[in-house]
Amino acid sequence: MQWLVKWAIIAGVVFMVITALNISNQAVNDLTSQEGGKLLSVGMREGNFNMDIFGKNYVVNMDKLTDNNYLEQEMVIITERIKAHFIKSWRIFKVLFIS
């Protein structure tokens, strides 16, 4: 039961961070008059599983969720983009604050 509480706290913190990033991303878009998508959004539309990651929309048909090969390919594509974003953010952080 204790591990469930720990995971719930971690999930809550991750949810709040993602929400804050989406809000700040929208504020930057408003200030710069750019049309950028949400940083991370997950939802269901028209019977499909939709994910918006870094402004790109990924639509997954619910029937395809049973195909393991398809899921692996999609997760590799998504995780590579997320990893690249965090590496870029870490480099900027190092230049600004550590160097």
Phi and psi restraints in degrees (range 20) as a CNS / XPLOR table:
assign (resid 1 and name C) (resid 2 and name N)
       (resid 2 and name CA) (resid 2 and name C) 1.0 -66.5 20.0 2
assign (resid 2 and name N) (resid 2 and name CA)
       (resid 2 and name C) (resid 3 and name N) 1.0 -36.2 20.0 2
assign (resid 2 and name C) (resid 3 and name N)
       (resid 3 and name CA) (resid 3 and name C) 1.0 -66.3 20.0 2
assign (resid 3 and name N) (resid 3 and name CA)
       (resid 3 and name C) (resid 4 and name N) 1.0 -32.1 20.0 2
assign (resid 3 and name C) (resid 4 and name N)
       (resid 4 and name CA) (resid 4 and name C) 1.0 -65.9 20.0 2
assign (resid 4 and name N) (resid 4 and name CA)
       (resid 4 and name C) (resid 5 and name N) 1.0 -40.7 20.0 2
assign (resid 4 and name C) (resid 5 and name N)
       (resid 5 and name CA) (resid 5 and name C) 1.0 -64.8 20.0 2
assign (resid 5 and name N) (resid 5 and name CA)
       (resid 5 and name C) (resid 6 and name N) 1.0 -42.3 20.0 2
assign (resid 5 and name C) (resid 6 and name N)
       (resid 6 and name CA) (resid 6 and name C) 1.0 -61.8 20.0 2
assign (resid 6 and name N) (resid 6 and name CA)
       (resid 6 and name C) (resid 7 and name N) 1.0 -45.8 20.0 2
assign (resid 6 and name C) (resid 7 and name N)
       (resid 7 and name CA) (resid 7 and name C) 1.0 -66.3 20.0 2
assign (resid 7 and name N) (resid 7 and name CA)
       (resid 7 and name C) (resid 8 and name N) 1.0 -34.4 20.0 2
assign (resid 7 and name C) (resid 8 and name N)
       (resid 8 and name CA) (resid 8 and name C) 1.0 -65.4 20.0 2
assign (resid 8 and name N) (resid 8 and name CA)
       (resid 8 and name C) (resid 9 and name N) 1.0 -41.3 20.0 2
assign (resid 8 and name C) (resid 9 and name N)
       (resid 9 and name CA) (resid 9 and name C) 1.0 -65.1 20.0 2
assign (resid 9 and name N) (resid 9 and name CA)
       (resid 9 and name C) (resid 10 and name N) 1.0 -44.6 20.0 2
assign (resid 9 and name C) (resid 10 and name N)
       (resid 10 and name CA) (resid 10 and name C) 1.0 -62.2 20.0 2
assign (resid 10 and name N) (resid 10 and name CA)
       (resid 10 and name C) (resid 11 and name N) 1.0 -44.0 20.0 2
assign (resid 10 and name C) (resid 11 and name N)
       (resid 11 and name CA) (resid 11 and name C) 1.0 -63.0 20.0 2
assign (resid 11 and name N) (resid 11 and name CA)
       (resid 11 and name C) (resid 12 and name N) 1.0 -39.1 20.0 2
assign (resid 11 and name C) (resid 12 and name N)
       (resid 12 and name CA) (resid 12 and name C) 1.0 -63.6 20.0 2
assign (resid 12 and name N) (resid 12 and name CA)
       (resid 12 and name C) (resid 13 and name N) 1.0 -42.9 20.0 2
assign (resid 12 and name C) (resid 13 and name N)
       (resid 13 and name CA) (resid 13 and name C) 1.0 -65.8 20.0 2
assign (resid 13 and name N) (resid 13 and name CA)
       (resid 13 and name C) (resid 14 and name N) 1.0 -43.3 20.0 2
assign (resid 13 and name C) (resid 14 and name N)
       (resid 14 and name CA) (resid 14 and name C) 1.0 -61.7 20.0 2
assign (resid 14 and name N) (resid 14 and name CA)
       (resid 14 and name C) (resid 15 and name N) 1.0 -41.8 20.0 2
assign (resid 14 and name C) (resid 15 and name N)
       (resid 15 and name CA) (resid 15 and name C) 1.0 -61.4 20.0 2
assign (resid 15 and name N) (resid 15 and name CA)
       (resid 15 and name C) (resid 16 and name N) 1.0 -43.6 20.0 2
assign (resid 15 and name C) (resid 16 and name N)
       (resid 16 and name CA) (resid 16 and name C) 1.0 -66.4 20.0 2
assign (resid 16 and name N) (resid 16 and name CA)
       (resid 16 and name C) (resid 17 and name N) 1.0 -38.3 20.0 2
assign (resid 16 and name C) (resid 17 and name N)
       (resid 17 and name CA) (resid 17 and name C) 1.0 -64.6 20.0 2
assign (resid 17 and name N) (resid 17 and name CA)
       (resid 17 and name C) (resid 18 and name N) 1.0 -45.1 20.0 2
assign (resid 17 and name C) (resid 18 and name N)
       (resid 18 and name CA) (resid 18 and name C) 1.0 -63.2 20.0 2
assign (resid 18 and name N) (resid 18 and name CA)
       (resid 18 and name C) (resid 19 and name N) 1.0 -41.5 20.0 2
assign (resid 18 and name C) (resid 19 and name N)
       (resid 19 and name CA) (resid 19 and name C) 1.0 -62.5 20.0 2
assign (resid 19 and name N) (resid 19 and name CA)
       (resid 19 and name C) (resid 20 and name N) 1.0 -43.4 20.0 2
assign (resid 19 and name C) (resid 20 and name N)
       (resid 20 and name CA) (resid 20 and name C) 1.0 -64.2 20.0 2
assign (resid 20 and name N) (resid 20 and name CA)
       (resid 20 and name C) (resid 21 and name N) 1.0 -39.5 20.0 2
assign (resid 20 and name C) (resid 21 and name N)
       (resid 21 and name CA) (resid 21 and name C) 1.0 -65.1 20.0 2
assign (resid 21 and name N) (resid 21 and name CA)
       (resid 21 and name C) (resid 22 and name N) 1.0 -39.7 20.0 2
assign (resid 21 and name C) (resid 22 and name N)
       (resid 22 and name CA) (resid 22 and name C) 1.0 -63.8 20.0 2
assign (resid 22 and name N) (resid 22 and name CA)
       (resid 22 and name C) (resid 23 and name N) 1.0 -40.6 20.0 2
assign (resid 22 and name C) (resid 23 and name N)
       (resid 23 and name CA) (resid 23 and name C) 1.0 -66.3 20.0 2
assign (resid 23 and name N) (resid 23 and name CA)
       (resid 23 and name C) (resid 24 and name N) 1.0 -45.8 20.0 2
assign (resid 23 and name C) (resid 24 and name N)
       (resid 24 and name CA) (resid 24 and name C) 1.0 -67.6 20.0 2
assign (resid 24 and name N) (resid 24 and name CA)
       (resid 24 and name C) (resid 25 and name N) 1.0 -35.5 20.0 2
assign (resid 24 and name C) (resid 25 and name N)
       (resid 25 and name CA) (resid 25 and name C) 1.0 -62.9 20.0 2
assign (resid 25 and name N) (resid 25 and name CA)
       (resid 25 and name C) (resid 26 and name N) 1.0 -41.6 20.0 2
assign (resid 25 and name C) (resid 26 and name N)
       (resid 26 and name CA) (resid 26 and name C) 1.0 -66.4 20.0 2
assign (resid 26 and name N) (resid 26 and name CA)
       (resid 26 and name C) (resid 27 and name N) 1.0 -37.6 20.0 2
assign (resid 26 and name C) (resid 27 and name N)
       (resid 27 and name CA) (resid 27 and name C) 1.0 -64.4 20.0 2
assign (resid 27 and name N) (resid 27 and name CA)
       (resid 27 and name C) (resid 28 and name N) 1.0 -42.1 20.0 2
assign (resid 27 and name C) (resid 28 and name N)
       (resid 28 and name CA) (resid 28 and name C) 1.0 -64.2 20.0 2
assign (resid 28 and name N) (resid 28 and name CA)
       (resid 28 and name C) (resid 29 and name N) 1.0 -41.4 20.0 2
assign (resid 28 and name C) (resid 29 and name N)
       (resid 29 and name CA) (resid 29 and name C) 1.0 -62.0 20.0 2
assign (resid 29 and name N) (resid 29 and name CA)
       (resid 29 and name C) (resid 30 and name N) 1.0 -39.7 20.0 2
assign (resid 29 and name C) (resid 30 and name N)
       (resid 30 and name CA) (resid 30 and name C) 1.0 -66.3 20.0 2
assign (resid 30 and name N) (resid 30 and name CA)
       (resid 30 and name C) (resid 31 and name N) 1.0 -40.4 20.0 2
assign (resid 30 and name C) (resid 31 and name N)
       (resid 31 and name CA) (resid 31 and name C) 1.0 -70.3 20.0 2
assign (resid 31 and name N) (resid 31 and name CA)
       (resid 31 and name C) (resid 32 and name N) 1.0 -33.9 20.0 2
assign (resid 31 and name C) (resid 32 and name N)
       (resid 32 and name CA) (resid 32 and name C) 1.0 -97.7 20.0 2
assign (resid 32 and name N) (resid 32 and name CA)
       (resid 32 and name C) (resid 33 and name N) 1.0 0.0 20.0 2
assign (resid 32 and name C) (resid 33 and name N)
       (resid 33 and name CA) (resid 33 and name C) 1.0 58.5 20.0 2
assign (resid 33 and name N) (resid 33 and name CA)
       (resid 33 and name C) (resid 34 and name N) 1.0 32.8 20.0 2
assign (resid 33 and name C) (resid 34 and name N)
       (resid 34 and name CA) (resid 34 and name C) 1.0 -103.0 20.0 2
assign (resid 34 and name N) (resid 34 and name CA)
       (resid 34 and name C) (resid 35 and name N) 1.0 156.7 20.0 2
assign (resid 34 and name C) (resid 35 and name N)
       (resid 35 and name CA) (resid 35 and name C) 1.0 -106.5 20.0 2
assign (resid 35 and name N) (resid 35 and name CA)
       (resid 35 and name C) (resid 36 and name N) 1.0 89.6 20.0 2
assign (resid 35 and name C) (resid 36 and name N)
       (resid 36 and name CA) (resid 36 and name C) 1.0 -105.6 20.0 2
assign (resid 36 and name N) (resid 36 and name CA)
       (resid 36 and name C) (resid 37 and name N) 1.0 147.3 20.0 2
assign (resid 36 and name C) (resid 37 and name N)
       (resid 37 and name CA) (resid 37 and name C) 1.0 -79.5 20.0 2
assign (resid 37 and name N) (resid 37 and name CA)
       (resid 37 and name C) (resid 38 and name N) 1.0 178.5 20.0 2
assign (resid 37 and name C) (resid 38 and name N)
       (resid 38 and name CA) (resid 38 and name C) 1.0 -69.3 20.0 2
assign (resid 38 and name N) (resid 38 and name CA)
       (resid 38 and name C) (resid 39 and name N) 1.0 152.5 20.0 2
assign (resid 38 and name C) (resid 39 and name N)
       (resid 39 and name CA) (resid 39 and name C) 1.0 -69.7 20.0 2
assign (resid 39 and name N) (resid 39 and name CA)
       (resid 39 and name C) (resid 40 and name N) 1.0 -45.2 20.0 2
assign (resid 39 and name C) (resid 40 and name N)
       (resid 40 and name CA) (resid 40 and name C) 1.0 -153.4 20.0 2
assign (resid 40 and name N) (resid 40 and name CA)
       (resid 40 and name C) (resid 41 and name N) 1.0 126.7 20.0 2
assign (resid 40 and name C) (resid 41 and name N)
       (resid 41 and name CA) (resid 41 and name C) 1.0 -148.8 20.0 2
assign (resid 41 and name N) (resid 41 and name CA)
       (resid 41 and name C) (resid 42 and name N) 1.0 137.7 20.0 2
assign (resid 41 and name C) (resid 42 and name N)
       (resid 42 and name CA) (resid 42 and name C) 1.0 -130.9 20.0 2
assign (resid 42 and name N) (resid 42 and name CA)
       (resid 42 and name C) (resid 43 and name N) 1.0 136.4 20.0 2
assign (resid 42 and name C) (resid 43 and name N)
       (resid 43 and name CA) (resid 43 and name C) 1.0 -168.7 20.0 2
assign (resid 43 and name N) (resid 43 and name CA)
       (resid 43 and name C) (resid 44 and name N) 1.0 176.2 20.0 2
assign (resid 43 and name C) (resid 44 and name N)
       (resid 44 and name CA) (resid 44 and name C) 1.0 -115.9 20.0 2
assign (resid 44 and name N) (resid 44 and name CA)
       (resid 44 and name C) (resid 45 and name N) 1.0 126.8 20.0 2
assign (resid 44 and name C) (resid 45 and name N)
       (resid 45 and name CA) (resid 45 and name C) 1.0 -136.4 20.0 2
assign (resid 45 and name N) (resid 45 and name CA)
       (resid 45 and name C) (resid 46 and name N) 1.0 128.2 20.0 2
assign (resid 45 and name C) (resid 46 and name N)
       (resid 46 and name CA) (resid 46 and name C) 1.0 53.5 20.0 2
assign (resid 46 and name N) (resid 46 and name CA)
       (resid 46 and name C) (resid 47 and name N) 1.0 38.1 20.0 2
assign (resid 46 and name C) (resid 47 and name N)
       (resid 47 and name CA) (resid 47 and name C) 1.0 77.4 20.0 2
assign (resid 47 and name N) (resid 47 and name CA)
       (resid 47 and name C) (resid 48 and name N) 1.0 7.8 20.0 2
assign (resid 47 and name C) (resid 48 and name N)
       (resid 48 and name CA) (resid 48 and name C) 1.0 -114.0 20.0 2
assign (resid 48 and name N) (resid 48 and name CA)
       (resid 48 and name C) (resid 49 and name N) 1.0 150.0 20.0 2
assign (resid 48 and name C) (resid 49 and name N)
       (resid 49 and name CA) (resid 49 and name C) 1.0 -88.2 20.0 2
assign (resid 49 and name N) (resid 49 and name CA)
       (resid 49 and name C) (resid 50 and name N) 1.0 116.7 20.0 2
assign (resid 49 and name C) (resid 50 and name N)
       (resid 50 and name CA) (resid 50 and name C) 1.0 -112.4 20.0 2
assign (resid 50 and name N) (resid 50 and name CA)
       (resid 50 and name C) (resid 51 and name N) 1.0 134.8 20.0 2
assign (resid 50 and name C) (resid 51 and name N)
       (resid 51 and name CA) (resid 51 and name C) 1.0 -130.0 20.0 2
assign (resid 51 and name N) (resid 51 and name CA)
       (resid 51 and name C) (resid 52 and name N) 1.0 128.4 20.0 2
assign (resid 51 and name C) (resid 52 and name N)
       (resid 52 and name CA) (resid 52 and name C) 1.0 -105.6 20.0 2
assign (resid 52 and name N) (resid 52 and name CA)
       (resid 52 and name C) (resid 53 and name N) 1.0 117.4 20.0 2
assign (resid 52 and name C) (resid 53 and name N)
       (resid 53 and name CA) (resid 53 and name C) 1.0 -128.8 20.0 2
assign (resid 53 and name N) (resid 53 and name CA)
       (resid 53 and name C) (resid 54 and name N) 1.0 119.8 20.0 2
assign (resid 53 and name C) (resid 54 and name N)
       (resid 54 and name CA) (resid 54 and name C) 1.0 52.7 20.0 2
assign (resid 54 and name N) (resid 54 and name CA)
       (resid 54 and name C) (resid 55 and name N) 1.0 40.6 20.0 2
assign (resid 54 and name C) (resid 55 and name N)
       (resid 55 and name CA) (resid 55 and name C) 1.0 84.6 20.0 2
assign (resid 55 and name N) (resid 55 and name CA)
       (resid 55 and name C) (resid 56 and name N) 1.0 -4.6 20.0 2
assign (resid 55 and name C) (resid 56 and name N)
       (resid 56 and name CA) (resid 56 and name C) 1.0 -105.4 20.0 2
assign (resid 56 and name N) (resid 56 and name CA)
       (resid 56 and name C) (resid 57 and name N) 1.0 138.3 20.0 2
assign (resid 56 and name C) (resid 57 and name N)
       (resid 57 and name CA) (resid 57 and name C) 1.0 -97.1 20.0 2
assign (resid 57 and name N) (resid 57 and name CA)
       (resid 57 and name C) (resid 58 and name N) 1.0 127.7 20.0 2
assign (resid 57 and name C) (resid 58 and name N)
       (resid 58 and name CA) (resid 58 and name C) 1.0 -115.2 20.0 2
assign (resid 58 and name N) (resid 58 and name CA)
       (resid 58 and name C) (resid 59 and name N) 1.0 121.3 20.0 2
assign (resid 58 and name C) (resid 59 and name N)
       (resid 59 and name CA) (resid 59 and name C) 1.0 -110.1 20.0 2
assign (resid 59 and name N) (resid 59 and name CA)
       (resid 59 and name C) (resid 60 and name N) 1.0 126.5 20.0 2
assign (resid 59 and name C) (resid 60 and name N)
       (resid 60 and name CA) (resid 60 and name C) 1.0 -118.6 20.0 2
assign (resid 60 and name N) (resid 60 and name CA)
       (resid 60 and name C) (resid 61 and name N) 1.0 121.0 20.0 2
assign (resid 60 and name C) (resid 61 and name N)
       (resid 61 and name CA) (resid 61 and name C) 1.0 -68.6 20.0 2
assign (resid 61 and name N) (resid 61 and name CA)
       (resid 61 and name C) (resid 62 and name N) 1.0 135.6 20.0 2
assign (resid 61 and name C) (resid 62 and name N)
       (resid 62 and name CA) (resid 62 and name C) 1.0 -61.4 20.0 2
assign (resid 62 and name N) (resid 62 and name CA)
       (resid 62 and name C) (resid 63 and name N) 1.0 -27.8 20.0 2
assign (resid 62 and name C) (resid 63 and name N)
       (resid 63 and name CA) (resid 63 and name C) 1.0 -67.8 20.0 2
assign (resid 63 and name N) (resid 63 and name CA)
       (resid 63 and name C) (resid 64 and name N) 1.0 -29.9 20.0 2
assign (resid 63 and name C) (resid 64 and name N)
       (resid 64 and name CA) (resid 64 and name C) 1.0 -77.2 20.0 2
assign (resid 64 and name N) (resid 64 and name CA)
       (resid 64 and name C) (resid 65 and name N) 1.0 -12.5 20.0 2
assign (resid 64 and name C) (resid 65 and name N)
       (resid 65 and name CA) (resid 65 and name C) 1.0 -67.6 20.0 2
assign (resid 65 and name N) (resid 65 and name CA)
       (resid 65 and name C) (resid 66 and name N) 1.0 -15.5 20.0 2
assign (resid 65 and name C) (resid 66 and name N)
       (resid 66 and name CA) (resid 66 and name C) 1.0 -85.2 20.0 2
assign (resid 66 and name N) (resid 66 and name CA)
       (resid 66 and name C) (resid 67 and name N) 1.0 -12.7 20.0 2
assign (resid 66 and name C) (resid 67 and name N)
       (resid 67 and name CA) (resid 67 and name C) 1.0 -89.6 20.0 2
assign (resid 67 and name N) (resid 67 and name CA)
       (resid 67 and name C) (resid 68 and name N) 1.0 108.3 20.0 2
assign (resid 67 and name C) (resid 68 and name N)
       (resid 68 and name CA) (resid 68 and name C) 1.0 -64.3 20.0 2
assign (resid 68 and name N) (resid 68 and name CA)
       (resid 68 and name C) (resid 69 and name N) 1.0 -38.4 20.0 2
assign (resid 68 and name C) (resid 69 and name N)
       (resid 69 and name CA) (resid 69 and name C) 1.0 -63.5 20.0 2
assign (resid 69 and name N) (resid 69 and name CA)
       (resid 69 and name C) (resid 70 and name N) 1.0 -42.0 20.0 2
assign (resid 69 and name C) (resid 70 and name N)
       (resid 70 and name CA) (resid 70 and name C) 1.0 -62.5 20.0 2
assign (resid 70 and name N) (resid 70 and name CA)
       (resid 70 and name C) (resid 71 and name N) 1.0 -43.7 20.0 2
assign (resid 70 and name C) (resid 71 and name N)
       (resid 71 and name CA) (resid 71 and name C) 1.0 -62.4 20.0 2
assign (resid 71 and name N) (resid 71 and name CA)
       (resid 71 and name C) (resid 72 and name N) 1.0 -41.8 20.0 2
assign (resid 71 and name C) (resid 72 and name N)
       (resid 72 and name CA) (resid 72 and name C) 1.0 -62.3 20.0 2
assign (resid 72 and name N) (resid 72 and name CA)
       (resid 72 and name C) (resid 73 and name N) 1.0 -43.1 20.0 2
assign (resid 72 and name C) (resid 73 and name N)
       (resid 73 and name CA) (resid 73 and name C) 1.0 -64.0 20.0 2
assign (resid 73 and name N) (resid 73 and name CA)
       (resid 73 and name C) (resid 74 and name N) 1.0 -44.1 20.0 2
assign (resid 73 and name C) (resid 74 and name N)
       (resid 74 and name CA) (resid 74 and name C) 1.0 -65.4 20.0 2
assign (resid 74 and name N) (resid 74 and name CA)
       (resid 74 and name C) (resid 75 and name N) 1.0 -41.0 20.0 2
assign (resid 74 and name C) (resid 75 and name N)
       (resid 75 and name CA) (resid 75 and name C) 1.0 -67.8 20.0 2
assign (resid 75 and name N) (resid 75 and name CA)
       (resid 75 and name C) (resid 76 and name N) 1.0 -34.5 20.0 2
assign (resid 75 and name C) (resid 76 and name N)
       (resid 76 and name CA) (resid 76 and name C) 1.0 -64.2 20.0 2
assign (resid 76 and name N) (resid 76 and name CA)
       (resid 76 and name C) (resid 77 and name N) 1.0 -43.8 20.0 2
assign (resid 76 and name C) (resid 77 and name N)
       (resid 77 and name CA) (resid 77 and name C) 1.0 -61.8 20.0 2
assign (resid 77 and name N) (resid 77 and name CA)
       (resid 77 and name C) (resid 78 and name N) 1.0 -46.5 20.0 2
assign (resid 77 and name C) (resid 78 and name N)
       (resid 78 and name CA) (resid 78 and name C) 1.0 -68.4 20.0 2
assign (resid 78 and name N) (resid 78 and name CA)
       (resid 78 and name C) (resid 79 and name N) 1.0 -46.0 20.0 2
assign (resid 78 and name C) (resid 79 and name N)
       (resid 79 and name CA) (resid 79 and name C) 1.0 -68.3 20.0 2
assign (resid 79 and name N) (resid 79 and name CA)
       (resid 79 and name C) (resid 80 and name N) 1.0 -29.5 20.0 2
assign (resid 79 and name C) (resid 80 and name N)
       (resid 80 and name CA) (resid 80 and name C) 1.0 -65.2 20.0 2
assign (resid 80 and name N) (resid 80 and name CA)
       (resid 80 and name C) (resid 81 and name N) 1.0 -40.9 20.0 2
assign (resid 80 and name C) (resid 81 and name N)
       (resid 81 and name CA) (resid 81 and name C) 1.0 -65.8 20.0 2
assign (resid 81 and name N) (resid 81 and name CA)
       (resid 81 and name C) (resid 82 and name N) 1.0 -41.7 20.0 2
assign (resid 81 and name C) (resid 82 and name N)
       (resid 82 and name CA) (resid 82 and name C) 1.0 -65.4 20.0 2
assign (resid 82 and name N) (resid 82 and name CA)
       (resid 82 and name C) (resid 83 and name N) 1.0 -43.8 20.0 2
assign (resid 82 and name C) (resid 83 and name N)
       (resid 83 and name CA) (resid 83 and name C) 1.0 -61.8 20.0 2
assign (resid 83 and name N) (resid 83 and name CA)
       (resid 83 and name C) (resid 84 and name N) 1.0 -43.3 20.0 2
assign (resid 83 and name C) (resid 84 and name N)
       (resid 84 and name CA) (resid 84 and name C) 1.0 -62.7 20.0 2
assign (resid 84 and name N) (resid 84 and name CA)
       (resid 84 and name C) (resid 85 and name N) 1.0 -39.2 20.0 2
assign (resid 84 and name C) (resid 85 and name N)
       (resid 85 and name CA) (resid 85 and name C) 1.0 -64.6 20.0 2
assign (resid 85 and name N) (resid 85 and name CA)
       (resid 85 and name C) (resid 86 and name N) 1.0 -44.2 20.0 2
assign (resid 85 and name C) (resid 86 and name N)
       (resid 86 and name CA) (resid 86 and name C) 1.0 -69.9 20.0 2
assign (resid 86 and name N) (resid 86 and name CA)
       (resid 86 and name C) (resid 87 and name N) 1.0 -34.3 20.0 2
assign (resid 86 and name C) (resid 87 and name N)
       (resid 87 and name CA) (resid 87 and name C) 1.0 -64.4 20.0 2
assign (resid 87 and name N) (resid 87 and name CA)
       (resid 87 and name C) (resid 88 and name N) 1.0 -43.0 20.0 2
assign (resid 87 and name C) (resid 88 and name N)
       (resid 88 and name CA) (resid 88 and name C) 1.0 -63.3 20.0 2
assign (resid 88 and name N) (resid 88 and name CA)
       (resid 88 and name C) (resid 89 and name N) 1.0 -43.3 20.0 2
assign (resid 88 and name C) (resid 89 and name N)
       (resid 89 and name CA) (resid 89 and name C) 1.0 -64.1 20.0 2
assign (resid 89 and name N) (resid 89 and name CA)
       (resid 89 and name C) (resid 90 and name N) 1.0 -39.1 20.0 2
assign (resid 89 and name C) (resid 90 and name N)
       (resid 90 and name CA) (resid 90 and name C) 1.0 -65.7 20.0 2
assign (resid 90 and name N) (resid 90 and name CA)
       (resid 90 and name C) (resid 91 and name N) 1.0 -40.6 20.0 2
assign (resid 90 and name C) (resid 91 and name N)
       (resid 91 and name CA) (resid 91 and name C) 1.0 -62.6 20.0 2
assign (resid 91 and name N) (resid 91 and name CA)
       (resid 91 and name C) (resid 92 and name N) 1.0 -42.7 20.0 2
assign (resid 91 and name C) (resid 92 and name N)
       (resid 92 and name CA) (resid 92 and name C) 1.0 -64.0 20.0 2
assign (resid 92 and name N) (resid 92 and name CA)
       (resid 92 and name C) (resid 93 and name N) 1.0 -43.0 20.0 2
assign (resid 92 and name C) (resid 93 and name N)
       (resid 93 and name CA) (resid 93 and name C) 1.0 -60.6 20.0 2
assign (resid 93 and name N) (resid 93 and name CA)
       (resid 93 and name C) (resid 94 and name N) 1.0 -43.7 20.0 2
assign (resid 93 and name C) (resid 94 and name N)
       (resid 94 and name CA) (resid 94 and name C) 1.0 -62.7 20.0 2
assign (resid 94 and name N) (resid 94 and name CA)
       (resid 94 and name C) (resid 95 and name N) 1.0 -42.6 20.0 2
assign (resid 94 and name C) (resid 95 and name N)
       (resid 95 and name CA) (resid 95 and name C) 1.0 -65.0 20.0 2
assign (resid 95 and name N) (resid 95 and name CA)
       (resid 95 and name C) (resid 96 and name N) 1.0 -42.1 20.0 2
assign (resid 95 and name C) (resid 96 and name N)
       (resid 96 and name CA) (resid 96 and name C) 1.0 -77.1 20.0 2
assign (resid 96 and name N) (resid 96 and name CA)
       (resid 96 and name C) (resid 97 and name N) 1.0 -38.9 20.0 2
assign (resid 96 and name C) (resid 97 and name N)
       (resid 97 and name CA) (resid 97 and name C) 1.0 -115.1 20.0 2
assign (resid 97 and name N) (resid 97 and name CA)
       (resid 97 and name C) (resid 98 and name N) 1.0 -25.7 20.0 2
assign (resid 97 and name C) (resid 98 and name N)
       (resid 98 and name CA) (resid 98 and name C) 1.0 -98.1 20.0 2
assign (resid 98 and name N) (resid 98 and name CA)
       (resid 98 and name C) (resid 99 and name N) 1.0 -38.2 20.0 2
